[in-house]
Amino acid sequence: MKNRLNLTVNNDLIQKMKKYADLKQTSLSQIVEAHFEELLNRPTILHEDKSLLEYVKTLPKSKVDYPKDFDFNEEYYKAKNKESNEQNPV
């Protein structure tokens, strides 16, 4: 059984989501319902019987395509260094 749900959302966001729904040939209701289902089905805590690596493998795939030779560690430390320099200028 389906029920109505009233939400208060920024009007600009609503308009953008309506365009997105049209492009995907779906409705805002279907998008919201699918998102709610995803939130409820997503593992939210790390269970004692599951390792961190197993948990990470269950996370959704990144929506960004990185080059094969992308060095995440190097980029992380560059960003941390930049952040540190911005907070403590010489």
C-alpha positions in Angstrom: 0.0 0.0 0.0 1.3 3.5 -0.9 0.7 6.6 1.1 1.4 10.3 0.4 4.4 12.0 2.0 4.7 15.8 2.2 8.3 17.1 2.1 9.7 20.6 2.3 12.5 20.9 -0.2 14.3 23.9 -1.8 12.4 24.9 -5.0 15.6 25.0 -7.1 16.4 21.5 -6.1 12.9 20.3 -7.0 13.1 21.8 -10.4 16.5 20.2 -11.1 15.2 16.9 -9.8 12.2 17.1 -12.1 14.5 17.6 -15.1 16.6 14.7 -13.9 13.5 12.5 -13.5 12.4 13.4 -17.0 15.8 12.5 -18.4 15.7 9.2 -16.6 12.0 8.6 -17.6 10.9 8.2 -14.0 9.2 10.2 -11.3 10.4 12.0 -8.3 8.3 9.6 -6.2 10.1 6.7 -7.7 13.5 8.3 -7.2 12.8 9.1 -3.5 11.4 5.6 -2.9 14.4 4.0 -4.4 16.7 6.2 -2.4 14.8 5.3 0.8 15.1 1.6 0.0 18.9 2.0 -0.7 19.4 3.7 2.7 17.5 1.0 4.5 19.3 -1.8 2.7 22.8 -0.3 3.1 24.9 -1.8 5.9 25.2 1.0 8.4 27.5 -0.4 11.0 30.5 -2.7 10.9 29.4 -6.0 12.4 31.8 -7.9 14.6 31.9 -10.8 12.2 32.8 -8.7 9.2 36.3 -7.3 8.5 36.8 -3.7 7.4 37.9 -4.9 4.0 34.7 -6.9 3.6 32.7 -3.9 4.6 34.5 -1.6 2.2 33.8 -4.0 -0.7 30.0 -3.6 0.0 30.1 0.2 -0.5 28.7 1.6 -3.7 31.2 2.1 -6.5 32.6 5.6 -7.1 30.7 7.7 -9.6 34.0 9.2 -10.7 36.2 7.3 -13.1 39.9 7.6 -12.1 42.8 6.8 -14.4 44.4 3.4 -13.8 47.6 5.0 -12.7 45.9 7.4 -10.2 47.8 7.4 -7.0 45.2 8.0 -4.2 47.9 8.1 -1.5 49.9 10.8 -3.3 46.8 12.9 -3.9 45.7 12.5 -0.3 49.0 13.8 1.0 49.1 16.6 -1.5 45.6 17.7 -0.3 46.6 17.4 3.4 49.8 19.5 2.7 47.8 22.1 0.9 45.2 22.2 3.7 48.0 22.5 6.3 49.6 25.4 4.3 46.3 27.2 4.0 45.7 27.0 7.8 49.3 27.9 8.7 50.7 30.3 6.1 54.4 31.1 6.4 
